[in-house]
Amino acid sequence: DVQLVESGGGMVQPGGSLRLSCAASGFTFSNYNMVWVRQAPGKGPEWVSGIWSLGDNTYYTESVKGRFTISRDNAKNTLYLQMSSLEAEDTALYYCARGVPGTGWATGYWGQGTQVTVSS
């Protein structure tokens, strides 16, 4: 079965940093684009960042450009999101998701999410 397990969330002060990880299993990780999606309280899901299957291209939503870095280690079947200069507006439940081949950034399987709270 496909499994995506996020970790690394927590509470951090504004300006701080966190590194999220997503451990993937049950499929050939290196064959799929991967995505980070977040959902803030009372809001719909927001696409945050995506990375191609071999890690050779990355994409970000405008609000996180220059602050977040997506990466992957295909040998370890793990996706990462390094977040720095965190702002209160980054508070959300962060999910990693597997891309659907041939659809751009459409997503199929999602993990259970890891909570990020930015607060002083």
Secondary structure, DSSP 8 states (H G I E B T S, - for coil): --EEEEE--EEE-TT--EEEEEEEESS-GGGS-EEEEEE-TTS-EEEEEEE-TTSS-EEE-GGGTTTEEEEEETTTTEEEEEE-S--GGG-EEEEEEEE-TTSTT-EEEE---EEEEE--
